[in-house]
Amino acid sequence: MSGGVTVSADGVVTGNTYDKYGSSNPVVRRLMARFQRSLDELFDVACPRSLLDVGCGEGVLVQHWAARIGAGRVVGVDLEEHSIQAGWREHQAPNLEYRVLASESLPFEDGEFELVSAIEVLEHVPDPERTLAEMTRCAQSHLLVSVPREPLWRMLNMARGAYLRDLGNTPGHLNHFSARALVSLLARHGEVAAVRSPFPWTMVLVRL
């Protein structure tokens, strides 16, 4: 899963332009179906009436969740980068708003949202602990986090000949989490309520 690298207005690598949600590749479609199904299972356990999605990207997932929440407030935040904001214009909902914000300092009240999520984000941020602390502060009841499962992710990249000079590391990935490392990190912020491992990701629901 790769594409052209995208960079924010202040020079941060935000990801790549590969459309994993809209891919026509049958393998990618199967992987993403499992990814989405696992996330929705954890979302249903949390059953939030409001949500903040940190690092929402082009807005595909947060729009999906906004539709599931219905009238409840949903906010997606990410850095300033052309393809991200272009995606926001395409992924709208009556109860969904977007803001250009960094994850390290969120301008929201304590407990303002029932659920705060970071889907494929912690691997990109320079200080995961600080981002998680801000997420925890803004959340009332749950955190929902997913990351690529390492070292599996890099091994898969290398197996398909991607990013060989960087030993399979995807551009912009500053942090690398095994399933155990992610659970251990999140357990410092609340009770780990559920863990899912759809290949090749790890996702965790934390009860605060």
Helices and strands as residue ranges (DSSP letters): E 5-7, E 13-16, H 26-46, E 51-54, H 60-69, E 74-78, H 82-90, E 96-100, E 113-119, H 128-138, E 139-148, H 152-159, G 164-166, H 179-187, E 191-196, E 201-207
